[in-house]
Amino acid sequence: MIAKLLTIYYLVIKRVVLFVFAALMCISSFNPPAPQTPQFKNENTGNYFLPDYGETLVSSHRSGKGAAPENTLKAVKSNLIYSEDDSAIIEMDVQLTKDGVVVLYHSLFLDELSDSAEYFGKENTAVFMKTYDELRNLNMGEHFKSGDSYPYRGLRGEEIPDDIRITALEDVFACVEGEAPGKYRYIIEVKYPHPWAPKIVDGIYELMTEYGLSDRVIVASFWPDVSAYIDSKYEGEMNRSANPFEIVDLYGSFTRNEDLSEADIKYTALQIPYYWDDGILLIANLGRTDFIDYAHKYGISMQYWTVNNADDARYLAEAGADLLMTDYPERIRDALAD
């Protein structure tokens, strides 16, 4: 147990150091520039994640956390109302259980969303500490709030609906591809580095192959060793997004106006934060039109999270953003339609 806790704290510290490094490179506070017209507009790219200019894609965040308990099959199902829309995308986070099952979950500890502390009799239990069958006993909607109520709080045992229990990635593909075959795209974030990452990535690849999804999946991670593993084993077979160091490096190349035509760019997308606090942007403006133009020259999809504000969505779409991740897909789709 001590070894496991030390491992967890090591992961937390490593992640904090990573973000501090990136933040020191690009944090600032300012009002956004006036919208500009892109000079480089995508057209007929043939890439599922590089739509034509003016057709910005919308992705549910954490499978649809605004509509249902995040990263559950119920949240995934909330996206199926868009099954007639070819641009529908589901973003989800994955981890590995003790017995090697790839499941959906975002946070470090299960307590944040479920009745884990009550069921296991202790706090701070992580996904990798328990088997899939053990985790299936949890109510993953225990702390989900809808309006002023907690609709799933207190459900135990057989009262817990199957679709708000821990969800295997395989069940997501089976559900969505069975309901709307060929319609959906997926963004899958690997939450843990080595030693879990290789098994997680291998599991994703196996399922992608089984369901024929190789061109409809982007694998993401904040961890550089995850990127390195994908490049070493699945280059050309698995799309991935840039890690934070690669994002900072690309932004530096942009500010220096470097020609990357001969560069060996391993990633197909940038997935970057875009959020506001009292009208002031609290991170370097990676949503600016000229930076998006620069990325598009090299076939890089520009994707932003977590965009819940309609004005932000319209601004980014006008700037040329390819994809917006949001807790409220219907709200953002309506904003872009306007």
C-alpha positions as CSV (number, residue, x, y, z in Angstrom):
1,M,0.0,0.0,0.0
2,I,2.8,2.4,0.9
3,A,4.5,1.7,-2.5
4,K,1.2,2.4,-4.3
5,L,0.7,5.7,-2.5
6,L,4.3,6.7,-3.2
7,T,3.7,6.0,-6.8
8,I,0.6,8.2,-6.8
9,Y,2.3,11.1,-5.2
10,Y,5.2,10.8,-7.6
11,L,2.7,11.0,-10.5
12,V,1.1,14.1,-9.0
13,I,4.5,15.8,-8.4
14,K,5.7,15.0,-11.9
15,R,2.5,16.3,-13.4
16,V,2.7,19.6,-11.4
17,V,6.3,20.1,-12.5
18,L,5.3,19.5,-16.1
19,F,2.5,22.1,-16.0
20,V,4.7,24.6,-14.1
21,F,7.3,24.4,-16.8
22,A,4.8,24.9,-19.6
23,A,3.1,27.7,-17.6
24,L,6.4,29.6,-17.2
25,M,6.8,29.5,-20.9
26,C,3.4,30.9,-21.9
27,I,1.2,32.2,-19.1
28,S,0.0,35.8,-19.5
29,S,-3.1,37.8,-18.8
30,F,-4.7,40.0,-21.4
31,N,-7.8,40.8,-23.5
32,P,-8.1,38.8,-26.7
33,P,-7.2,40.4,-30.1
34,A,-9.9,41.3,-32.5
35,P,-11.1,38.4,-34.6
36,Q,-9.3,38.0,-37.9
37,T,-10.0,36.2,-41.1
38,P,-7.8,33.1,-41.5
39,Q,-5.3,33.3,-44.4
40,F,-5.0,29.5,-44.6
41,K,-8.4,27.8,-44.7
42,N,-8.9,24.0,-44.6
43,E,-10.7,22.6,-47.6
44,N,-11.2,19.0,-48.6
45,T,-8.4,17.7,-46.4
46,G,-9.8,14.1,-46.2
47,N,-8.9,14.2,-42.4
48,Y,-11.8,13.4,-40.0
49,F,-10.4,16.0,-37.6
50,L,-9.6,18.8,-40.1
51,P,-13.0,20.1,-41.3
52,D,-13.4,22.8,-43.9
53,Y,-13.2,26.3,-42.5
54,G,-16.6,27.3,-41.2
55,E,-17.5,23.8,-40.1
56,T,-15.9,23.7,-36.6
57,L,-16.5,20.3,-34.9
58,V,-18.0,19.9,-31.4
59,S,-16.9,17.2,-29.0
60,S,-18.5,16.2,-25.7
61,H,-16.0,16.6,-22.8
62,R,-15.5,13.5,-20.5
63,S,-18.1,11.8,-22.6
64,G,-20.8,14.3,-21.8
65,K,-20.4,15.4,-18.2
66,G,-23.0,18.2,-18.5
67,A,-25.7,15.7,-19.2
68,A,-24.8,12.7,-17.1
69,P,-22.1,11.3,-14.7
70,E,-18.9,11.9,-16.6
71,N,-17.1,9.1,-18.4
72,T,-20.0,6.7,-17.9
73,L,-22.0,4.8,-20.6
74,K,-25.0,7.0,-19.7
75,A,-22.9,10.1,-20.6
76,V,-21.8,8.4,-23.8
77,K,-25.4,7.7,-24.7
78,S,-26.3,11.3,-24.3
79,N,-24.3,12.0,-27.4
80,L,-26.3,9.6,-29.6
81,I,-29.0,12.3,-30.1
82,Y,-26.5,13.6,-32.7
83,S,-26.2,10.3,-34.5
84,E,-27.4,11.9,-37.8
85,D,-24.6,14.4,-37.6
86,D,-21.3,13.1,-39.1
87,S,-19.3,15.6,-36.9
88,A,-20.3,14.1,-33.6
89,I,-17.2,13.4,-31.4
90,I,-16.8,11.8,-28.0
91,E,-13.9,12.7,-25.7
92,M,-13.1,10.4,-22.9
93,D,-10.4,9.6,-20.3
94,V,-9.0,6.1,-19.8
95,Q,-7.1,4.3,-17.1
96,L,-6.2,0.6,-16.4
97,T,-7.7,-1.6,-13.8
98,K,-5.6,-4.0,-11.6
99,D,-6.5,-6.9,-14.0
100,G,-5.7,-5.0,-17.2
101,V,-9.1,-3.7,-18.4
102,V,-9.1,-0.2,-20.1
103,V,-11.9,1.8,-18.4
104,L,-13.2,5.3,-18.5
105,Y,-12.1,7.6,-15.6
106,H,-10.5,11.0,-15.3
107,S,-9.4,11.7,-11.7
108,L,-6.7,10.2,-9.6
109,F,-9.0,8.9,-6.8
110,L,-12.4,7.2,-7.2
111,D,-13.8,9.2,-4.2
112,E,-14.3,12.3,-6.3
113,L,-17.2,10.8,-8.3
114,S,-18.3,7.6,-6.6
115,D,-19.1,5.9,-3.3
116,S,-15.7,4.3,-3.3
117,A,-14.7,5.3,0.3
118,E,-17.9,3.7,1.6
119,Y,-17.7,0.6,-0.5
120,F,-14.0,-0.2,0.0
121,G,-13.9,1.2,3.6
122,K,-11.1,3.7,2.9
123,E,-10.4,6.8,1.0
124,N,-8.0,7.5,-1.9
125,T,-8.5,4.3,-3.8
126,A,-7.2,4.5,-7.4
127,V,-8.5,2.6,-10.5
128,F,-5.3,0.6,-10.8
129,M,-5.7,-0.8,-7.3
130,K,-8.9,-2.7,-8.0
131,T,-10.1,-5.3,-10.5
132,Y,-12.8,-4.5,-13.1
133,D,-15.3,-6.6,-11.3
134,E,-14.6,-4.9,-8.0
135,L,-15.0,-1.4,-9.6
136,R,-18.3,-2.4,-11.2
137,N,-19.9,-2.4,-7.7
138,L,-19.4,1.4,-7.4
139,N,-22.0,4.1,-8.1
140,M,-20.2,6.4,-10.5
141,G,-23.0,8.9,-10.3
142,E,-22.9,9.4,-6.5
143,H,-21.8,13.0,-6.7
144,F,-23.3,14.0,-10.0
145,K,-25.4,17.2,-9.6
146,S,-28.2,18.2,-11.9
147,G,-29.7,21.5,-11.1
148,D,-30.1,21.5,-7.3
149,S,-30.4,17.7,-6.9
150,Y,-28.2,14.6,-7.0
151,P,-30.4,12.2,-9.0
152,Y,-28.2,9.1,-8.4
153,R,-27.1,9.6,-4.9
154,G,-27.7,6.7,-2.5
155,L,-28.1,4.0,-5.1
156,R,-26.4,0.8,-4.0
157,G,-26.1,-2.8,-5.2
158,E,-28.6,-3.9,-7.8
159,E,-30.2,-0.4,-7.7
160,I,-27.3,1.1,-9.6
161,P,-28.1,1.2,-13.3
162,D,-25.5,-0.5,-15.5
163,D,-24.8,2.7,-17.4
164,I,-23.6,4.6,-14.4
165,R,-21.2,1.9,-13.2
166,I,-17.5,1.9,-14.3
167,T,-17.4,1.6,-18.1
168,A,-15.0,-0.4,-20.2
169,L,-13.7,1.3,-23.4
170,E,-14.8,-1.8,-25.3
171,D,-18.4,-1.2,-24.1
172,V,-18.3,2.4,-25.5
173,F,-17.3,1.2,-28.9
174,A,-19.8,-1.6,-28.9
175,C,-22.6,0.8,-27.9
176,V,-21.8,3.7,-30.2
177,E,-20.8,1.7,-33.3
178,G,-23.8,-0.5,-32.8
179,E,-26.2,2.4,-32.6
180,A,-24.6,4.7,-35.3
181,P,-21.9,2.8,-37.2
182,G,-19.3,5.0,-38.8
183,K,-20.8,8.3,-37.5
184,Y,-18.6,9.0,-34.5
185,R,-15.1,10.1,-33.9
186,Y,-13.3,9.6,-30.6
187,I,-10.6,11.5,-28.5
188,I,-9.1,9.2,-25.9
189,E,-6.9,10.6,-23.2
190,V,-4.4,8.3,-21.5
191,K,-4.3,9.5,-17.9
192,Y,-1.2,7.5,-16.7
193,P,2.4,7.2,-17.9
194,H,4.7,4.2,-17.6
195,P,4.2,1.5,-16.3
196,W,0.5,1.7,-17.1
197,A,0.6,3.5,-20.4
198,P,1.9,0.8,-22.7
199,K,-0.9,-1.6,-21.7
200,I,-3.5,1.2,-22.1
201,V,-2.2,2.2,-25.5
202,D,-2.0,-1.4,-26.6
203,G,-5.6,-2.0,-25.4
204,I,-6.8,1.1,-27.4
205,Y,-5.0,-0.1,-30.5
206,E,-6.5,-3.6,-30.3
207,L,-10.0,-2.2,-30.0
208,M,-9.5,0.4,-32.7
209,T,-8.4,-2.4,-35.0
210,E,-11.3,-4.6,-34.1
211,Y,-13.9,-1.8,-34.8
212,G,-12.1,-0.3,-37.8
213,L,-11.6,3.1,-36.1
214,S,-7.9,3.9,-36.9
215,D,-8.7,7.1,-38.8
216,R,-11.5,8.1,-36.4
217,V,-9.5,8.1,-33.1
218,I,-7.0,10.5,-31.7
219,V,-5.1,9.4,-28.6
220,A,-4.1,12.1,-26.2
221,S,-1.9,12.4,-23.1
222,F,-0.1,15.0,-21.1
223,W,2.8,12.5,-20.6
224,P,5.7,12.6,-23.0
225,D,6.5,9.0,-22.4
226,V,3.1,8.1,-23.8
227,S,3.8,10.1,-26.9
228,A,7.2,8.3,-27.2
229,Y,5.6,4.9,-26.9
230,I,3.0,5.6,-29.6
231,D,5.7,6.9,-31.9
232,S,7.9,3.9,-31.4
233,K,5.3,1.2,-31.8
234,Y,2.3,2.7,-33.7
235,E,3.7,5.4,-35.9
236,G,1.5,5.7,-39.0
237,E,-1.2,3.5,-37.4
238,M,-2.4,5.7,-34.5
239,N,-3.2,9.4,-34.5
240,R,-2.0,11.3,-31.4
241,S,-2.1,14.8,-30.1
242,A,0.9,16.9,-29.0
243,N,2.1,16.7,-25.5
244,P,2.7,20.0,-23.5
245,F,6.4,20.2,-24.5
246,E,5.6,19.8,-28.2
247,I,2.9,22.5,-27.9
248,V,5.4,24.9,-26.3
249,D,7.9,24.0,-29.0
250,L,5.4,24.6,-31.9
251,Y,4.4,27.9,-30.4
252,G,8.1,28.9,-30.2
253,S,8.5,27.9,-33.9
254,F,5.5,30.0,-34.7
255,T,6.9,33.1,-33.0
256,R,10.2,32.7,-34.9
257,N,8.3,32.0,-38.1
258,E,10.2,28.9,-38.8
259,D,9.5,26.7,-41.9
260,L,8.6,23.2,-40.7
261,S,8.0,21.8,-44.1
262,E,10.9,19.3,-43.6
263,A,10.2,18.7,-39.9
264,D,9.2,15.3,-38.7
265,I,6.0,16.2,-36.9
266,K,4.7,13.1,-35.1
267,Y,1.3,14.4,-33.9
268,T,-1.8,15.3,-35.8
269,A,-3.5,17.6,-33.4
270,L,-2.9,20.2,-30.7
271,Q,-5.4,20.0,-27.8
272,I,-5.0,23.1,-25.7
273,P,-6.9,25.0,-22.9
274,Y,-8.9,28.0,-23.6
275,Y,-10.7,29.6,-20.7
276,W,-11.6,32.9,-19.1
277,D,-11.9,34.5,-15.7
278,D,-13.9,37.8,-15.5
279,G,-13.2,38.5,-19.1
280,I,-9.4,38.0,-18.9
281,L,-7.7,35.1,-20.7
282,L,-5.4,33.3,-18.2
283,I,-3.1,31.5,-20.6
284,A,-1.1,32.5,-23.6
285,N,-3.6,33.1,-26.4
286,L,-3.2,29.9,-28.4
287,G,-6.6,30.6,-30.0
288,R,-5.2,33.4,-32.1
289,T,-5.9,33.2,-35.8
290,D,-2.3,33.5,-37.0
291,F,-1.2,30.6,-34.8
292,I,-4.1,28.5,-36.0
293,D,-3.1,29.4,-39.6
294,Y,0.5,28.3,-38.9
295,A,-0.6,24.9,-37.6
296,H,-2.9,24.4,-40.5
297,K,0.0,24.8,-43.0
298,Y,1.4,21.6,-41.6
299,G,-1.9,19.7,-41.4
300,I,-2.3,20.0,-37.6
301,S,-5.8,20.0,-36.2
302,M,-6.4,22.8,-33.6
303,Q,-8.6,21.6,-30.8
304,Y,-9.6,23.6,-27.6
305,W,-11.0,22.7,-24.2
306,T,-13.1,23.2,-22.2
307,V,-15.3,25.7,-24.2
308,N,-18.6,26.2,-22.4
309,N,-19.1,29.8,-23.2
310,A,-21.0,30.6,-26.5
311,D,-19.0,33.8,-27.2
312,D,-15.7,31.9,-26.8
313,A,-17.0,29.2,-29.1
314,R,-17.9,31.7,-31.8
315,Y,-14.6,33.5,-31.5
316,L,-12.6,30.3,-31.8
317,A,-14.7,29.1,-34.8
318,E,-14.2,32.4,-36.6
319,A,-10.5,32.2,-35.9
320,G,-10.4,28.8,-37.7
321,A,-10.5,26.3,-34.8
322,D,-11.2,22.8,-35.9
323,L,-12.7,21.3,-32.8
324,L,-14.2,22.5,-29.5
325,M,-14.5,20.2,-26.5
326,T,-17.4,21.2,-24.2
327,D,-19.5,19.9,-21.3
328,Y,-22.6,21.2,-23.2
329,P,-22.5,20.1,-26.8
330,E,-26.0,21.2,-27.6
331,R,-25.4,24.7,-26.3
332,I,-22.2,25.1,-28.3
333,R,-23.7,23.6,-31.5
334,D,-26.5,26.2,-31.2
335,A,-24.0,29.0,-30.7
336,L,-22.1,28.0,-33.8
337,A,-25.3,27.6,-35.8
338,D,-26.1,31.2,-34.9
